[in-house]
Amino acid sequence: MDARATGETSRMTFSSPIDDRYFEDYVEGDVHVFGSAVVDADEQLAFSRKYDPQSIHVDPAAADKGPFGGIIASGWYTGCLMMRMLVDHFLTHNASMASPGVDELRWLKPVRPGDVLSVRATILKATPSRSKPDRGAVTTLTEVLNQHGEVVMSLTAVNIMGRRPVT
């Protein structure tokens, strides 16, 4: 059985610190688990009021009667927490060039105020560019986990990373 299906992870440590990390440090098959973000009720509510004002995110009385039995965080808020953890722990600070996008974005379980989220990043592919030898593309399965180890959100992202300079 796949380790992801059982909730088991093999935690890897990058060989280089985030401020000195390059394309070569993202190794296919490596799994990195990191971060901790508490879903703050007030922050989630303010975010949802501004950007995703659906009743399941902003109206406790309506949310109690809704399909989730209470307020849940906007998936976009969950994505913002995920992005912060990626920037703080995973994406190179000196060689990240951009991302052409994400695929297969899924919100799998409700996220509630007080939940504690972390990220599991599985490097699926690391492909050097054929046309631009100074960079490569890293494809990552990114999963947001709650405090119970359940996947609440997932996506597949591609990031363009600079290659380590040859000295």
C-alpha positions in Angstrom: 0.0 0.0 0.0 1.2 3.5 -0.8 2.6 5.4 2.2 0.3 8.4 1.4 -2.8 6.2 1.6 -1.8 5.0 5.1 -0.8 8.5 6.3 2.8 7.4 6.8 5.5 9.7 5.6 9.2 9.5 5.3 10.5 12.9 6.3 13.4 14.1 4.3 15.8 16.9 5.1 17.2 19.1 2.4 20.9 18.9 2.1 21.1 22.7 1.7 19.4 25.5 3.7 16.5 27.3 2.1 18.7 30.4 1.4 21.1 28.2 -0.6 18.8 25.7 -2.3 18.8 25.1 -6.0 17.0 22.8 -8.5 19.5 20.0 -7.8 18.3 19.9 -4.1 14.8 18.8 -5.2 15.1 15.1 -5.6 12.4 12.9 -7.2 10.7 10.8 -4.6 11.7 12.8 -1.6 8.9 13.6 0.8 9.2 16.7 3.0 6.8 17.4 5.9 6.9 20.8 7.5 5.1 23.8 8.9 2.5 24.5 11.5 -0.4 26.9 11.0 -3.3 27.4 13.4 -6.6 28.3 11.7 -7.4 31.5 13.6 -11.2 32.0 13.8 -11.0 35.8 13.6 -8.5 35.8 10.7 -10.5 33.2 8.8 -13.7 35.1 9.3 -12.1 38.4 8.1 -10.6 36.7 5.1 -13.9 35.1 4.2 -15.9 38.3 4.6 -13.6 40.0 2.2 -12.9 37.3 -0.4 -15.3 34.4 0.0 -18.5 35.5 1.8 -20.4 32.3 1.5 -22.6 31.5 4.6 -20.6 28.4 5.4 -17.6 30.7 6.0 -19.1 33.8 7.6 -22.6 33.1 9.1 -22.5 30.8 12.2 -26.3 30.3 12.4 -26.6 29.4 8.7 -23.4 27.3 8.8 -24.8 25.3 11.7 -27.7 24.3 9.5 -25.5 23.7 6.5 -23.8 20.6 5.2 -20.8 20.9 7.5 -22.6 21.5 10.8 -20.7 24.7 11.5 -18.3 27.3 10.1 -15.5 26.0 7.9 -12.6 27.9 6.5 -12.6 29.0 2.9 -10.5 26.7 0.7 -8.7 29.9 -0.5 -7.8 30.8 3.0 -6.4 27.2 3.5 -4.4 27.7 0.3 -3.0 31.0 1.7 -1.8 29.2 4.8 -0.3 26.4 2.6 1.5 29.0 0.5 3.1 30.7 3.5 4.4 27.3 4.8 5.8 26.5 1.3 7.6 29.9 1.2 8.9 29.5 4.8 10.1 25.9 4.4 10.2 24.5 0.9 10.6 26.9 -2.0 14.2 28.1 -2.4 14.6 31.7 -1.4 17.4 32.3 -3.9 16.5 30.3 -7.0 12.7 30.1 -7.2 11.7 31.7 -10.5 7.9 31.3 -10.7 5.2 28.7 -11.2 3.3 28.2 -14.4 0.4 26.9 -12.4 -1.2 24.1 -10.4 -3.3 21.1 -11.4 -5.8 18.9 -9.6 -6.6 21.3 -6.7 -8.9 19.5 -4.3 -10.5 20.5 -1.0 -11.0 17.1 0.6 -12.1 17.7 4.2 -13.5 20.8 6.0 -11.0 22.9 7.8 -12.3 24.5 11.0 -11.2 27.2 13.3 -8.6 25.8 15.7 -7.3 23.2 13.3 -3.5 22.9 13.1 -2.3 22.5 9.5 1.0 21.3 8.1 2.3 20.5 4.6 3.6 17.3 3.0 5.4 17.9 -0.3 6.3 14.9 -2.4 8.6 15.6 -5.3 7.2 13.8 -8.3 9.5 15.0 -11.0 12.6 17.2 -11.3 13.3 17.9 -15.0 16.2 20.1 -16.2 15.2 22.5 -19.0 16.4 21.6 -22.4 16.2 25.1 -23.8 17.4 27.1 -20.7 20.2 25.2 -19.0 20.2 27.5 -16.0 16.9 26.1 -14.7 14.6 23.2 -14.3 11.0 22.3 -13.4 10.1 20.7 -10.1 6.6 19.0 -10.0 5.3 18.5 -6.5 2.3 16.8 -5.0 1.4 19.2 -2.2 -0.9 18.0 0.6 -2.2 20.1 3.5 -2.7 17.9 6.6 -4.7 18.7 9.7 -3.7 17.8 13.3 -5.1 14.3 12.8 -2.9 13.6 9.7 -5.8 13.8 7.4 -5.4 15.4 4.0 -7.7 18.4 3.8 -6.4 19.9 0.6 -4.1 18.7 -2.3 -2.7 20.0 -5.5 0.0 19.3 -8.0 2.3 22.3 -8.7 5.2 23.0 -11.0 7.9 25.4 -9.9 10.7 26.7 -12.0 14.0 26.6 -10.0 17.4 28.0 -10.9 20.2 25.5 -11.2 23.3 25.7 -8.9 25.8 27.9 -10.6 28.9 26.2 -11.8 32.1 27.6 -10.3 
